[in-house]
Amino acid sequence: MAEEGVRLDKWLWAARFFKTRRLAVEAISGGKVHVDGVRAKPAKTVRVGSEVRIRKGPFEHCVFVRELSEQRGPAAVAQTLYEETAASKEAVASQREQMKLQAAGQLRAAGKPNKRDRRNLQAFKKNRLE
């Protein structure tokens, strides 16, 4: 571990934001990671106190670097590498809740259609095409 800083892609991997360094590099290159408000490159040096914004899917995490590590360790150790802001935690929680509510409103099939359902569907499609 270097005292002055660590590569951004290594730190994101060690902090368990991404499963592999390659995924971290792809996210950084895709503009989904900002350090101190500026779009970063994979080799950007991260220091203690840096603000890192990570967009993963619909969620955006805003974290402050508390410790540096180039090695991936247990999840308990990875959580000590950063501190997520209260606003970020609240935004992620509200986004998750909103997604749950949207999913609850959608109709889902009970399962795989049986033979009778398949025949009815085929007849319906045949009548529509004619």
C-alpha positions in Angstrom: 0.0 0.0 0.0 1.4 3.4 -1.0 1.2 6.2 1.5 0.7 8.9 -1.1 -2.1 7.3 -3.1 -3.5 4.3 -5.0 -4.7 3.9 -8.6 -8.4 4.5 -8.8 -9.2 1.2 -10.5 -7.3 -0.8 -7.8 -9.0 1.1 -5.0 -12.6 0.6 -6.5 -11.8 -3.2 -6.8 -10.4 -3.4 -3.3 -13.4 -1.5 -1.9 -15.6 -4.0 -3.6 -17.5 -1.6 -5.8 -16.6 -3.9 -8.8 -15.9 -7.6 -8.9 -12.9 -7.3 -11.2 -10.4 -4.5 -12.0 -11.5 -4.9 -15.7 -15.1 -3.9 -14.7 -13.7 -1.0 -12.7 -11.7 0.2 -15.7 -14.7 -0.1 -18.0 -16.9 1.9 -15.7 -14.2 4.6 -15.3 -13.6 4.8 -19.0 -17.3 5.0 -19.6 -17.5 8.2 -17.4 -19.4 6.5 -14.5 -16.7 7.5 -11.9 -15.7 11.0 -10.9 -13.0 12.0 -8.4 -13.4 15.3 -6.7 -16.0 16.4 -9.2 -13.8 15.6 -12.3 -14.2 12.7 -14.7 -11.3 10.3 -13.9 -9.0 7.9 -15.8 -8.2 4.4 -14.4 -4.6 5.5 -13.4 -5.9 8.5 -11.4 -4.3 8.6 -8.0 -6.8 8.4 -5.1 -5.8 9.9 -1.8 -7.3 9.8 1.7 -10.1 12.4 1.8 -10.9 12.3 -2.0 -14.5 12.4 -2.9 -15.5 9.6 -5.4 -18.8 9.4 -7.2 -19.7 6.0 -8.6 -22.7 5.3 -10.8 -23.8 1.7 -10.9 -27.0 1.1 -12.7 -29.7 3.4 -11.4 -27.7 4.1 -8.2 -25.1 6.8 -7.6 -22.9 6.4 -4.6 -20.9 9.4 -3.2 -18.1 8.3 -0.9 -15.1 9.8 0.8 -11.9 7.7 0.8 -10.9 6.9 4.4 -8.1 4.3 3.8 -6.1 3.1 0.9 -5.6 -0.4 -0.2 -4.3 -2.2 -3.3 -5.3 -5.6 -2.1 -8.9 -7.0 -2.1 -9.8 -8.3 1.3 -12.9 -9.4 3.2 -16.1 -7.3 2.9 -15.8 -6.1 6.5 -12.3 -4.6 5.7 -13.5 -3.2 2.4 -16.3 -1.2 4.1 -13.6 0.6 6.3 -11.9 2.0 3.1 -14.7 4.5 2.5 -17.5 6.5 4.1 -20.7 7.0 2.2 -22.4 10.4 2.7 -25.8 10.5 4.4 -27.4 12.1 1.3 -26.1 9.3 -0.9 -27.4 6.6 1.4 -30.8 8.3 1.5 -30.9 8.7 -2.3 -30.0 5.0 -2.8 -32.6 3.8 -0.3 -35.4 6.0 -1.9 -34.4 4.7 -5.3 -34.6 1.1 -4.1 -38.0 1.7 -2.6 -39.3 3.3 -5.8 -38.1 0.4 -7.8 -39.8 -2.1 -5.5 -43.1 -0.2 -5.8 -42.8 -0.1 -9.6 -42.1 -3.9 -9.7 -45.1 -4.5 -7.4 -47.4 -2.8 -9.8 -46.5 -5.0 -12.8 -48.4 -8.1 -13.7 -46.4 -11.3 -13.7 -47.2 -14.6 -15.2 -48.0 -17.4 -12.8 -45.5 -19.6 -14.5 -44.9 -21.5 -17.7 -48.0 -21.8 -19.9 -49.6 -25.2 -20.0 -50.8 -26.9 -23.2 -54.2 -25.3 -23.2 -52.7 -21.8 -22.7 -50.3 -22.4 -25.6 -53.1 -23.5 -27.9 -55.2 -20.5 -26.9 -52.3 -18.2 -27.6 -51.6 -19.8 -31.0 -55.3 -19.4 -31.9 -55.3 -15.8 -30.8 -52.2 -15.0 -32.9 -53.6 -16.8 -35.9 -56.8 -14.8 -35.7 -55.0 -11.6 -35.4 -52.8 -12.2 -38.4 -55.8 -13.0 -40.6 
